[in-house]
């Protein structure tokens, strides 16, 4: 799954934002820009600048919303992968292990992607149905 698709799914399915083109007049400059907007109509992030699949700061916004715990995993002395546990959502289930080696989980070694996949799974988006390679 491409980062662009992950970002859009997280914005719409997890954050419950919609995509809108709005007038932007920052610093006296008037132009239209694409934003993610919440249910109250408040601008959240410019569409091109919200990248929870690659940006840990954006991914952390998602983690905080859902109560996701990110757990680095090691095999001996070497870091291998992340596990995520979703603590405070209505779809609470087992820990979501993101394992790159044995095809039993979602393949990723990046913390932001792990957070995104855990968040998507927690709201019912089955990411294992997608090819997780870009």
N, CA, C and O atoms as CSV, one atom per row, in Angstrom:
chain,resi,resn,atom,element,x,y,z
A,1,UNK,N,N,0.861,-1.160,0.000
A,1,UNK,CA,C,0.000,0.000,0.000
A,1,UNK,C,C,0.910,1.226,0.000
A,1,UNK,O,O,1.862,1.299,0.776
A,2,UNK,N,N,0.619,2.167,-0.854
A,2,UNK,CA,C,1.459,3.364,-0.943
A,2,UNK,C,C,1.231,4.278,0.256
A,2,UNK,O,O,0.179,4.236,0.894
A,3,UNK,N,N,2.222,5.095,0.549
A,3,UNK,CA,C,2.095,6.052,1.652
A,3,UNK,C,C,0.932,7.000,1.422
A,3,UNK,O,O,0.237,7.366,2.370
A,4,UNK,N,N,0.711,7.402,0.181
A,4,UNK,CA,C,-0.397,8.320,-0.129
A,4,UNK,C,C,-1.743,7.694,0.245
A,4,UNK,O,O,-2.602,8.365,0.816
A,5,UNK,N,N,-1.924,6.421,-0.074
A,5,UNK,CA,C,-3.175,5.732,0.260
A,5,UNK,C,C,-3.309,5.576,1.770
A,5,UNK,O,O,-4.389,5.786,2.323
A,6,UNK,N,N,-2.218,5.209,2.439
A,6,UNK,CA,C,-2.243,5.079,3.898
A,6,UNK,C,C,-2.639,6.413,4.532
A,6,UNK,O,O,-3.502,6.458,5.409
A,7,UNK,N,N,-2.008,7.494,4.086
A,7,UNK,CA,C,-2.295,8.813,4.649
A,7,UNK,C,C,-3.757,9.194,4.471
A,7,UNK,O,O,-4.386,9.716,5.391
A,8,UNK,N,N,-4.294,8.931,3.289
A,8,UNK,CA,C,-5.695,9.259,3.030
A,8,UNK,C,C,-6.633,8.400,3.869
A,8,UNK,O,O,-7.599,8.917,4.430
A,9,UNK,N,N,-6.366,7.101,3.966
A,9,UNK,CA,C,-7.205,6.230,4.790
A,9,UNK,C,C,-7.170,6.642,6.264
A,9,UNK,O,O,-8.204,6.664,6.932
A,10,UNK,N,N,-5.992,6.964,6.760
A,10,UNK,CA,C,-5.879,7.392,8.155
A,10,UNK,C,C,-6.659,8.687,8.376
A,10,UNK,O,O,-7.387,8.816,9.360
A,11,UNK,N,N,-6.507,9.639,7.466
A,11,UNK,CA,C,-7.208,10.920,7.605
A,11,UNK,C,C,-8.721,10.727,7.597
A,11,UNK,O,O,-9.423,11.312,8.422
A,12,UNK,N,N,-9.228,9.914,6.674
A,12,UNK,CA,C,-10.682,9.787,6.524
A,12,UNK,C,C,-11.301,8.771,7.467
A,12,UNK,O,O,-12.365,9.028,8.030
A,13,UNK,N,N,-10.664,7.624,7.652
A,13,UNK,CA,C,-11.262,6.540,8.457
A,13,UNK,C,C,-10.926,6.630,9.941
A,13,UNK,O,O,-11.753,6.282,10.785
A,14,UNK,N,N,-9.731,7.088,10.264
A,14,UNK,CA,C,-9.307,7.139,11.661
A,14,UNK,C,C,-9.570,8.516,12.264
A,14,UNK,O,O,-10.204,8.629,13.313
A,15,UNK,N,N,-9.084,9.553,11.604
A,15,UNK,CA,C,-9.224,10.903,12.141
A,15,UNK,C,C,-10.611,11.488,11.871
A,15,UNK,O,O,-11.003,12.474,12.495
A,16,UNK,N,N,-11.346,10.885,10.950
A,16,UNK,CA,C,-12.695,11.320,10.575
A,16,UNK,C,C,-12.677,12.729,9.978
A,16,UNK,O,O,-13.548,13.552,10.262
A,17,UNK,N,N,-11.674,12.981,9.153
A,17,UNK,CA,C,-11.535,14.255,8.470
A,17,UNK,C,C,-12.036,14.117,7.044
A,17,UNK,O,O,-12.089,13.014,6.501
A,18,UNK,N,N,-12.399,15.231,6.444
A,18,UNK,CA,C,-12.767,15.251,5.025
A,18,UNK,C,C,-11.808,16.177,4.283
A,18,UNK,O,O,-11.182,17.056,4.875
A,19,UNK,N,N,-11.711,15.962,3.002
A,19,UNK,CA,C,-10.811,16.740,2.146
A,19,UNK,C,C,-11.603,17.899,1.558
A,19,UNK,O,O,-12.635,17.690,0.922
A,20,UNK,N,N,-11.117,19.132,1.773
A,20,UNK,CA,C,-11.791,20.309,1.227
A,20,UNK,C,C,-10.770,21.286,0.674
A,20,UNK,O,O,-9.658,21.409,1.189
A,21,UNK,N,N,-11.167,21.974,-0.380
A,21,UNK,CA,C,-10.350,23.048,-0.930
A,21,UNK,C,C,-10.899,24.354,-0.381
A,21,UNK,O,O,-12.064,24.690,-0.594
A,22,UNK,N,N,-10.045,25.089,0.332
A,22,UNK,CA,C,-10.482,26.290,1.043
A,22,UNK,C,C,-9.600,27.477,0.701
A,22,UNK,O,O,-8.445,27.326,0.303
A,23,UNK,N,N,-10.171,28.656,0.865
A,23,UNK,CA,C,-9.394,29.879,0.710
A,23,UNK,C,C,-8.374,29.955,1.831
A,23,UNK,O,O,-8.698,29.733,2.998
A,24,UNK,N,N,-7.180,30.260,1.478
A,24,UNK,CA,C,-6.123,30.428,2.446
A,24,UNK,C,C,-5.607,31.851,2.306
A,24,UNK,O,O,-5.244,32.278,1.210
A,25,UNK,N,N,-5.574,32.571,3.388
A,25,UNK,CA,C,-5.076,33.941,3.317
A,25,UNK,C,C,-3.993,34.190,4.362
A,25,UNK,O,O,-3.925,35.261,4.965
A,26,UNK,N,N,-3.158,33.192,4.562
A,26,UNK,CA,C,-2.038,33.350,5.492
A,26,UNK,C,C,-1.129,34.475,5.027
A,26,UNK,O,O,-0.786,34.562,3.848
A,27,UNK,N,N,-0.750,35.317,5.940
A,27,UNK,CA,C,0.187,36.406,5.692
A,27,UNK,C,C,-0.252,37.306,4.531
A,27,UNK,O,O,0.583,37.843,3.803
A,28,UNK,N,N,-1.560,37.463,4.369
A,28,UNK,CA,C,-2.068,38.357,3.343
A,28,UNK,C,C,-2.070,37.795,1.934
A,28,UNK,O,O,-2.484,38.482,1.000
A,29,UNK,N,N,-1.615,36.554,1.759
A,29,UNK,CA,C,-1.625,35.929,0.436
A,29,UNK,C,C,-2.944,35.194,0.254
A,29,UNK,O,O,-3.339,34.411,1.117
A,30,UNK,N,N,-3.622,35.436,-0.848
A,30,UNK,CA,C,-4.922,34.805,-1.100
A,30,UNK,C,C,-4.771,33.735,-2.167
A,30,UNK,O,O,-4.413,34.027,-3.308
A,31,UNK,N,N,-5.043,32.504,-1.790
A,31,UNK,CA,C,-5.013,31.387,-2.732
A,31,UNK,C,C,-5.841,30.253,-2.143
A,31,UNK,O,O,-6.172,30.267,-0.958
A,32,UNK,N,N,-6.170,29.276,-2.972
A,32,UNK,CA,C,-6.907,28.112,-2.509
A,32,UNK,C,C,-5.933,26.980,-2.234
A,32,UNK,O,O,-4.943,26.810,-2.947
A,33,UNK,N,N,-6.223,26.205,-1.189
A,33,UNK,CA,C,-5.369,25.085,-0.821
A,33,UNK,C,C,-6.240,23.931,-0.336
A,33,UNK,O,O,-7.361,24.140,0.128
A,34,UNK,N,N,-5.718,22.722,-0.445
A,34,UNK,CA,C,-6.423,21.513,-0.003
A,34,UNK,C,C,-6.077,21.217,1.444
A,34,UNK,O,O,-4.905,21.150,1.817
A,35,UNK,N,N,-7.113,21.041,2.254
A,35,UNK,CA,C,-6.935,20.780,3.684
A,35,UNK,C,C,-7.730,19.554,4.107
A,35,UNK,O,O,-8.732,19.193,3.489
A,36,UNK,N,N,-7.256,18.924,5.181
A,36,UNK,CA,C,-8.067,17.977,5.922
A,36,UNK,C,C,-8.836,18.800,6.941
A,36,UNK,O,O,-8.252,19.608,7.663
A,37,UNK,N,N,-10.144,18.594,7.000
A,37,UNK,CA,C,-11.036,19.390,7.841
A,37,UNK,C,C,-11.819,18.443,8.745
A,37,UNK,O,O,-12.297,17.404,8.291
A,38,UNK,N,N,-11.953,18.799,10.029
A,38,UNK,CA,C,-12.705,17.942,10.948
A,38,UNK,C,C,-14.211,18.182,10.806
A,38,UNK,O,O,-14.651,19.013,10.012
A,39,UNK,N,N,-14.985,17.438,11.592
A,39,UNK,CA,C,-16.452,17.507,11.519
A,39,UNK,C,C,-16.998,18.897,11.828
A,39,UNK,O,O,-18.084,19.253,11.369
A,40,UNK,N,N,-16.248,19.689,12.608
A,40,UNK,CA,C,-16.683,21.044,12.950
A,40,UNK,C,C,-16.301,22.067,11.887
A,40,UNK,O,O,-16.623,23.248,12.014
A,41,UNK,N,N,-15.606,21.608,10.824
A,41,UNK,CA,C,-15.195,22.513,9.767
A,41,UNK,C,C,-13.867,23.209,10.032
A,41,UNK,O,O,-13.488,24.133,9.313
A,42,UNK,N,N,-13.167,22.762,11.063
A,42,UNK,CA,C,-11.884,23.367,11.406
A,42,UNK,C,C,-10.763,22.751,10.571
A,42,UNK,O,O,-10.641,21.529,10.483
A,43,UNK,N,N,-9.949,23.606,9.963
A,43,UNK,CA,C,-8.792,23.121,9.208
A,43,UNK,C,C,-7.848,22.412,10.163
A,43,UNK,O,O,-7.504,22.944,11.218
A,44,UNK,N,N,-7.429,21.207,9.789
A,44,UNK,CA,C,-6.498,20.454,10.616
A,44,UNK,C,C,-5.075,20.485,10.059
A,44,UNK,O,O,-4.142,20.923,10.733
A,45,UNK,N,N,-4.922,20.018,8.830
A,45,UNK,CA,C,-3.599,19.965,8.200
A,45,UNK,C,C,-3.779,20.127,6.702
A,45,UNK,O,O,-4.784,19.678,6.150
A,46,UNK,N,N,-2.818,20.766,6.031
A,46,UNK,CA,C,-2.845,20.743,4.573
A,46,UNK,C,C,-2.694,19.291,4.099
A,46,UNK,O,O,-1.899,18.534,4.656
A,47,UNK,N,N,-3.449,18.912,3.082
A,47,UNK,CA,C,-3.442,17.524,2.602
A,47,UNK,C,C,-2.030,17.059,2.283
A,47,UNK,O,O,-1.646,15.952,2.660
A,48,UNK,N,N,-1.262,17.878,1.600
A,48,UNK,CA,C,0.083,17.463,1.192
A,48,UNK,C,C,1.079,17.409,2.345
A,48,UNK,O,O,2.187,16.899,2.176
A,49,UNK,N,N,0.703,17.927,3.515
A,49,UNK,CA,C,1.632,17.963,4.635
A,49,UNK,C,C,1.243,17.030,5.772
A,49,UNK,O,O,1.913,17.024,6.804
A,50,UNK,N,N,0.182,16.241,5.620
A,50,UNK,CA,C,-0.190,15.249,6.626
A,50,UNK,C,C,0.286,13.895,6.129
A,50,UNK,O,O,-0.272,13.336,5.185
A,51,UNK,N,N,1.312,13.379,6.768
A,51,UNK,CA,C,1.919,12.132,6.311
A,51,UNK,C,C,2.234,11.212,7.490
A,51,UNK,O,O,3.400,11.001,7.822
A,52,UNK,N,N,1.194,10.667,8.119
A,52,UNK,CA,C,1.445,9.805,9.276
A,52,UNK,C,C,2.182,8.514,8.918
A,52,UNK,O,O,2.736,7.862,9.803
A,53,UNK,N,N,2.201,8.140,7.655
A,53,UNK,CA,C,2.904,6.920,7.259
A,53,UNK,C,C,4.418,7.087,7.261
A,53,UNK,O,O,5.149,6.098,7.304
A,54,UNK,N,N,4.895,8.332,7.216
A,54,UNK,CA,C,6.341,8.568,7.176
A,54,UNK,C,C,6.820,9.564,8.229
A,54,UNK,O,O,8.015,9.621,8.521
A,55,UNK,N,N,5.920,10.337,8.794
A,55,UNK,CA,C,6.294,11.385,9.739
A,55,UNK,C,C,5.833,10.984,11.136
A,55,UNK,O,O,4.634,10.869,11.388
A,56,UNK,N,N,6.777,10.774,12.036
A,56,UNK,CA,C,6.424,10.303,13.374
A,56,UNK,C,C,5.575,11.311,14.141
A,56,UNK,O,O,4.729,10.913,14.941
A,57,UNK,N,N,5.781,12.602,13.916
A,57,UNK,CA,C,4.973,13.619,14.592
A,57,UNK,C,C,3.500,13.488,14.178
A,57,UNK,O,O,2.616,13.560,15.032
A,58,UNK,N,N,3.226,13.299,12.891
A,58,UNK,CA,C,1.848,13.103,12.429
A,58,UNK,C,C,1.294,11.774,12.930
A,58,UNK,O,O,0.134,11.694,13.334
A,59,UNK,N,N,2.123,10.730,12.906
A,59,UNK,CA,C,1.676,9.412,13.386
A,59,UNK,C,C,1.327,9.472,14.866
A,59,UNK,O,O,0.408,8.790,15.320
A,60,UNK,N,N,2.060,10.290,15.617
A,60,UNK,CA,C,1.795,10.382,17.050
A,60,UNK,C,C,0.437,11.023,17.329
A,60,UNK,O,O,-0.203,10.695,18.328
A,61,UNK,N,N,-0.013,11.933,16.460
A,61,UNK,CA,C,-1.364,12.512,16.587
A,61,UNK,C,C,-2.400,11.389,16.512
A,61,UNK,O,O,-3.363,11.363,17.277
A,62,UNK,N,N,-2.186,10.477,15.587
A,62,UNK,CA,C,-3.079,9.323,15.404
A,62,UNK,C,C,-3.006,8.412,16.631
A,62,UNK,O,O,-4.035,7.987,17.156
A,63,UNK,N,N,-1.791,8.117,17.083
A,63,UNK,CA,C,-1.608,7.238,18.247
A,63,UNK,C,C,-2.306,7.802,19.477
A,63,UNK,O,O,-2.957,7.063,20.216
A,64,UNK,N,N,-2.173,9.107,19.701
A,64,UNK,CA,C,-2.804,9.732,20.862
A,64,UNK,C,C,-4.320,9.689,20.773
A,64,UNK,O,O,-4.998,9.504,21.784
A,65,UNK,N,N,-4.853,9.860,19.574
A,65,UNK,CA,C,-6.314,9.833,19.420
A,65,UNK,C,C,-6.882,8.471,19.803
A,65,UNK,O,O,-7.931,8.393,20.442
A,66,UNK,N,N,-6.199,7.405,19.420
A,66,UNK,CA,C,-6.728,6.063,19.643
A,66,UNK,C,C,-6.129,5.348,20.848
A,66,UNK,O,O,-6.570,4.253,21.198
A,67,UNK,N,N,-5.145,5.944,21.476
A,67,UNK,CA,C,-4.504,5.272,22.603
A,67,UNK,C,C,-3.630,4.116,22.158
A,67,UNK,O,O,-3.631,3.057,22.786
A,68,UNK,N,N,-2.893,4.307,21.093
A,68,UNK,CA,C,-2.023,3.245,20.575
A,68,UNK,C,C,-0.700,3.267,21.317
A,68,UNK,O,O,-0.079,4.316,21.486
A,69,UNK,N,N,-0.288,2.105,21.748
A,69,UNK,CA,C,1.010,1.938,22.375
A,69,UNK,C,C,1.937,1.316,21.340
A,69,UNK,O,O,1.610,0.290,20.744
A,70,UNK,N,N,3.082,1.932,21.129
A,70,UNK,CA,C,4.073,1.440,20.180
A,70,UNK,C,C,5.153,0.707,20.953
A,70,UNK,O,O,5.765,1.275,21.858
A,71,UNK,N,N,5.394,-0.555,20.603
A,71,UNK,CA,C,6.311,-1.391,21.368
A,71,UNK,C,C,7.427,-1.897,20.452
A,71,UNK,O,O,7.202,-2.808,19.656
A,72,UNK,N,N,8.631,-1.316,20.554
A,72,UNK,CA,C,9.752,-1.839,19.760
A,72,UNK,C,C,10.074,-3.269,20.188
A,72,UNK,O,O,10.079,-3.581,21.379
A,73,UNK,N,N,10.341,-4.127,19.220
A,73,UNK,CA,C,10.639,-5.537,19.490
A,73,UNK,C,C,12.059,-5.851,19.049
A,73,UNK,O,O,12.545,-5.314,18.053
A,74,UNK,N,N,12.709,-6.715,19.789
A,74,UNK,CA,C,14.063,-7.111,19.435
A,74,UNK,C,C,14.169,-8.625,19.329
A,74,UNK,O,O,13.372,-9.374,19.895
A,75,UNK,N,N,15.159,-9.036,18.600
A,75,UNK,CA,C,15.499,-10.452,18.493
A,75,UNK,C,C,16.936,-10.548,18.970
A,75,UNK,O,O,17.870,-10.346,18.194
A,76,UNK,N,N,17.114,-10.857,20.242
A,76,UNK,CA,C,18.454,-10.800,20.823
A,76,UNK,C,C,18.831,-9.355,21.085
A,76,UNK,O,O,18.116,-8.647,21.793
A,77,UNK,N,N,19.942,-8.911,20.526
A,77,UNK,CA,C,20.408,-7.537,20.726
A,77,UNK,C,C,19.998,-6.604,19.604
A,77,UNK,O,O,20.246,-5.401,19.687
A,78,UNK,N,N,19.385,-7.121,18.569
A,78,UNK,CA,C,19.105,-6.331,17.376
A,78,UNK,C,C,17.618,-5.980,17.276
A,78,UNK,O,O,16.755,-6.838,17.461
A,79,UNK,N,N,17.328,-4.699,16.978
A,79,UNK,CA,C,15.939,-4.267,16.746
A,79,UNK,C,C,15.423,-4.923,15.467
A,79,UNK,O,O,16.129,-4.967,14.460
A,80,UNK,N,N,14.193,-5.430,15.508
A,80,UNK,CA,C,13.621,-6.088,14.330
A,80,UNK,C,C,12.334,-5.457,13.824
A,80,UNK,O,O,12.183,-5.273,12.617
A,81,UNK,N,N,11.409,-5.123,14.703
A,81,UNK,CA,C,10.089,-4.701,14.261
A,81,UNK,C,C,9.347,-4.023,15.401
A,81,UNK,O,O,9.851,-3.928,16.520
A,82,UNK,N,N,8.124,-3.546,15.097
A,82,UNK,CA,C,7.275,-2.913,16.103
A,82,UNK,C,C,6.009,-3.735,16.318
A,82,UNK,O,O,5.517,-4.389,15.399
A,83,UNK,N,N,5.504,-3.694,17.509
A,83,UNK,CA,C,4.160,-4.189,17.801
A,83,UNK,C,C,3.362,-2.999,18.305
A,83,UNK,O,O,3.897,-2.124,18.985
A,84,UNK,N,N,2.088,-2.972,17.971
A,84,UNK,CA,C,1.217,-1.900,18.440
A,84,UNK,C,C,0.040,-2.517,19.169
A,84,UNK,O,O,-0.487,-3.552,18.761
A,85,UNK,N,N,-0.357,-1.886,20.229
A,85,UNK,CA,C,-1.528,-2.326,20.970
A,85,UNK,C,C,-2.472,-1.141,21.068
A,85,UNK,O,O,-2.072,-0.050,21.475
A,86,UNK,N,N,-3.708,-1.356,20.699
A,86,UNK,CA,C,-4.708,-0.297,20.730
A,86,UNK,C,C,-5.477,-0.436,22.028
A,86,UNK,O,O,-6.159,-1.436,22.254
A,87,UNK,N,N,-5.363,0.582,22.887
A,87,UNK,CA,C,-5.916,0.474,24.236
A,87,UNK,C,C,-7.328,1.017,24.407
A,87,UNK,O,O,-8.103,0.474,25.193
A,88,UNK,N,N,-7.675,2.074,23.688
A,88,UNK,CA,C,-8.916,2.752,24.051
A,88,UNK,C,C,-9.839,2.974,22.859
A,88,UNK,O,O,-10.262,4.099,22.591
A,89,UNK,N,N,-10.144,1.908,22.156
A,89,UNK,CA,C,-11.108,2.018,21.061
A,89,UNK,C,C,-12.181,0.962,21.253
A,89,UNK,O,O,-11.980,-0.016,21.972
A,90,UNK,N,N,-13.304,1.161,20.615
A,90,UNK,CA,C,-14.406,0.226,20.797
A,90,UNK,C,C,-14.127,-1.131,20.163
A,90,UNK,O,O,-14.777,-2.119,20.504
A,91,UNK,N,N,-13.174,-1.187,19.251
A,91,UNK,CA,C,-12.857,-2.447,18.576
A,91,UNK,C,C,-11.664,-3.134,19.229
A,91,UNK,O,O,-10.894,-3.816,18.553
A,92,UNK,N,N,-11.507,-2.960,20.533
A,92,UNK,CA,C,-10.362,-3.521,21.264
A,92,UNK,C,C,-10.242,-5.014,20.968
A,92,UNK,O,O,-11.210,-5.770,21.049
A,93,UNK,N,N,-9.057,-5.393,20.634
A,93,UNK,CA,C,-8.811,-6.805,20.349
A,93,UNK,C,C,-7.427,-7.176,20.798
A,93,UNK,O,O,-6.864,-6.552,21.698
A,94,UNK,N,N,-6.884,-8.180,20.179
A,94,UNK,CA,C,-5.538,-8.627,20.517
A,94,UNK,C,C,-4.513,-7.619,20.038
A,94,UNK,O,O,-4.797,-6.748,19.216
A,95,UNK,N,N,-3.322,-7.763,20.574
A,95,UNK,CA,C,-2.218,-6.935,20.121
A,95,UNK,C,C,-2.033,-7.143,18.622
A,95,UNK,O,O,-2.149,-8.262,18.122
A,96,UNK,N,N,-1.745,-6.057,17.914
A,96,UNK,CA,C,-1.493,-6.134,16.479
A,96,UNK,C,C,0.011,-6.196,16.300
A,96,UNK,O,O,0.708,-5.201,16.499
A,97,UNK,N,N,0.505,-7.348,15.931
A,97,UNK,CA,C,1.942,-7.503,15.729
A,97,UNK,C,C,2.277,-7.194,14.279
A,97,UNK,O,O,1.652,-7.714,13.355
A,98,UNK,N,N,3.256,-6.356,14.101
A,98,UNK,CA,C,3.682,-5.979,12.758
A,98,UNK,C,C,5.045,-6.616,12.552
A,98,UNK,O,O,6.069,-6.069,12.960
A,99,UNK,N,N,5.044,-7.767,11.921
A,99,UNK,CA,C,6.225,-8.606,11.843
A,99,UNK,C,C,6.720,-8.691,10.399
A,99,UNK,O,O,5.944,-9.053,9.514
A,100,UNK,N,N,7.994,-8.367,10.135
A,100,UNK,CA,C,8.464,-8.359,8.758
A,100,UNK,C,C,8.951,-9.698,8.240
A,100,UNK,O,O,9.334,-9.786,7.074
A,101,UNK,N,N,8.954,-10.741,9.051
A,101,UNK,CA,C,9.692,-11.924,8.628
A,101,UNK,C,C,8.866,-13.146,8.255
A,101,UNK,O,O,9.309,-13.915,7.402
A,102,UNK,N,N,7.707,-13.372,8.832
A,102,UNK,CA,C,7.074,-14.678,8.653
A,102,UNK,C,C,5.691,-14.648,8.013
A,102,UNK,O,O,4.964,-15.639,8.083
A,103,UNK,N,N,5.317,-13.545,7.398
A,103,UNK,CA,C,4.028,-13.411,6.705
A,103,UNK,C,C,2.812,-13.618,7.599
A,103,UNK,O,O,1.706,-13.791,7.087
A,104,UNK,N,N,2.982,-13.607,8.920
A,104,UNK,CA,C,1.824,-13.773,9.793
A,104,UNK,C,C,1.250,-12.430,10.223
A,104,UNK,O,O,0.202,-12.373,10.866
A,105,UNK,N,N,1.933,-11.360,9.869
A,105,UNK,CA,C,1.458,-10.038,10.244
A,105,UNK,C,C,1.675,-9.059,9.112
A,105,UNK,O,O,1.957,-9.444,7.977
A,106,UNK,N,N,1.541,-7.802,9.434
A,106,UNK,CA,C,1.734,-6.738,8.454
A,106,UNK,C,C,3.224,-6.453,8.374
A,106,UNK,O,O,3.894,-6.343,9.401
A,107,UNK,N,N,3.741,-6.333,7.170
A,107,UNK,CA,C,5.180,-6.178,7.015
A,107,UNK,C,C,5.586,-4.714,7.036
A,107,UNK,O,O,5.333,-3.975,6.085
A,108,UNK,N,N,6.211,-4.308,8.117
A,108,UNK,CA,C,6.787,-2.973,8.202
A,108,UNK,C,C,7.783,-2.924,9.341
A,108,UNK,O,O,7.601,-3.575,10.370
A,109,UNK,N,N,8.825,-2.159,9.153
A,109,UNK,CA,C,9.805,-1.967,10.208
A,109,UNK,C,C,9.833,-0.505,10.650
A,109,UNK,O,O,10.709,-0.112,11.420
A,110,UNK,N,N,8.892,0.299,10.175
A,110,UNK,CA,C,8.870,1.725,10.465
A,110,UNK,C,C,7.783,2.052,11.487
A,110,UNK,O,O,6.636,1.632,11.331
A,111,UNK,N,N,8.138,2.795,12.523
A,111,UNK,CA,C,7.180,3.144,13.572
A,111,UNK,C,C,5.953,3.879,13.027
A,111,UNK,O,O,4.837,3.517,13.397
A,112,UNK,N,N,6.103,4.898,12.160
A,112,UNK,CA,C,4.903,5.584,11.677
A,112,UNK,C,C,3.939,4.656,10.934
A,112,UNK,O,O,2.728,4.732,11.139
A,113,UNK,N,N,4.460,3.792,10.083
A,113,UNK,CA,C,3.582,2.850,9.363
A,113,UNK,C,C,2.924,1.881,10.325
A,113,UNK,O,O,1.756,1.533,10.149
A,114,UNK,N,N,3.652,1.439,11.337
A,114,UNK,CA,C,3.079,0.526,12.320
A,114,UNK,C,C,1.901,1.170,13.037
A,114,UNK,O,O,0.863,0.538,13.233
A,115,UNK,N,N,2.065,2.421,13.423
A,115,UNK,CA,C,0.976,3.156,14.070
A,115,UNK,C,C,-0.213,3.275,13.122
A,115,UNK,O,O,-1.354,3.062,13.533
A,116,UNK,N,N,0.039,3.609,11.872
A,116,UNK,CA,C,-1.045,3.746,10.889
A,116,UNK,C,C,-1.795,2.434,10.706
A,116,UNK,O,O,-3.026,2.418,10.712
A,117,UNK,N,N,-1.064,1.332,10.542
A,117,UNK,CA,C,-1.716,0.045,10.324
A,117,UNK,C,C,-2.519,-0.388,11.544
A,117,UNK,O,O,-3.617,-0.926,11.401
A,118,UNK,N,N,-1.989,-0.161,12.737
A,118,UNK,CA,C,-2.735,-0.489,13.948
A,118,UNK,C,C,-4.004,0.357,14.037
A,118,UNK,O,O,-5.069,-0.148,14.391
A,119,UNK,N,N,-3.886,1.642,13.713
A,119,UNK,CA,C,-5.047,2.538,13.756
A,119,UNK,C,C,-6.104,2.105,12.743
A,119,UNK,O,O,-7.294,2.068,13.057
A,120,UNK,N,N,-5.671,1.783,11.545
A,120,UNK,CA,C,-6.623,1.361,10.513
A,120,UNK,C,C,-7.316,0.062,10.901
A,120,UNK,O,O,-8.531,-0.065,10.747
A,121,UNK,N,N,-6.552,-0.902,11.404
A,121,UNK,CA,C,-7.157,-2.163,11.863
A,121,UNK,C,C,-8.171,-1.903,12.974
A,121,UNK,O,O,-9.215,-2.553,13.024
A,122,UNK,N,N,-7.872,-0.960,13.859
A,122,UNK,CA,C,-8.751,-0.701,15.000
A,122,UNK,C,C,-10.092,-0.117,14.591
A,122,UNK,O,O,-11.066,-0.237,15.334
A,123,UNK,N,N,-10.163,0.517,13.416
A,123,UNK,CA,C,-11.442,1.058,12.948
A,123,UNK,C,C,-12.068,0.179,11.868
A,123,UNK,O,O,-13.021,0.587,11.204
A,124,UNK,N,N,-11.533,-1.019,11.697
A,124,UNK,CA,C,-12.148,-1.990,10.801
A,124,UNK,C,C,-11.615,-2.031,9.385
A,124,UNK,O,O,-12.174,-2.736,8.545
A,125,UNK,N,N,-10.546,-1.297,9.089
A,125,UNK,CA,C,-9.930,-1.363,7.768
A,125,UNK,C,C,-8.909,-2.487,7.805
A,125,UNK,O,O,-7.921,-2.403,8.535
A,126,UNK,N,N,-9.131,-3.524,7.038
A,126,UNK,CA,C,-8.271,-4.702,7.040
A,126,UNK,C,C,-7.056,-4.462,6.161
A,126,UNK,O,O,-7.101,-4.687,4.952
A,127,UNK,N,N,-5.984,-4.010,6.762
A,127,UNK,CA,C,-4.791,-3.687,5.978
A,127,UNK,C,C,-4.087,-4.923,5.466
A,127,UNK,O,O,-3.321,-4.830,4.506
A,128,UNK,N,N,-4.317,-6.081,6.069
A,128,UNK,CA,C,-3.671,-7.296,5.575
A,128,UNK,C,C,-4.227,-7.692,4.202
A,128,UNK,O,O,-3.644,-8.531,3.516
A,129,UNK,N,N,-5.330,-7.102,3.809
A,129,UNK,CA,C,-5.889,-7.356,2.489
A,129,UNK,C,C,-5.123,-6.596,1.402
A,129,UNK,O,O,-5.279,-6.868,0.212
A,130,UNK,N,N,-4.309,-5.657,1.825
A,130,UNK,CA,C,-3.532,-4.838,0.880
A,130,UNK,C,C,-2.107,-5.356,0.810
A,130,UNK,O,O,-1.604,-5.967,1.752
A,131,UNK,N,N,-1.475,-5.105,-0.308
A,131,UNK,CA,C,-0.050,-5.343,-0.415
A,131,UNK,C,C,0.639,-4.193,0.300
A,131,UNK,O,O,0.460,-3.036,-0.081
A,132,UNK,N,N,1.421,-4.487,1.327
A,132,UNK,CA,C,2.013,-3.425,2.124
A,132,UNK,C,C,3.305,-2.884,1.539
A,132,UNK,O,O,3.914,-1.983,2.115
A,133,UNK,N,N,3.725,-3.410,0.420
A,133,UNK,CA,C,4.914,-2.892,-0.234
A,133,UNK,C,C,4.531,-1.708,-1.103
A,133,UNK,O,O,3.483,-1.735,-1.748
A,134,UNK,N,N,5.362,-0.662,-1.135
A,134,UNK,CA,C,5.086,0.526,-1.972
A,134,UNK,C,C,5.378,0.244,-3.420
A,134,UNK,O,O,5.206,1.121,-4.266
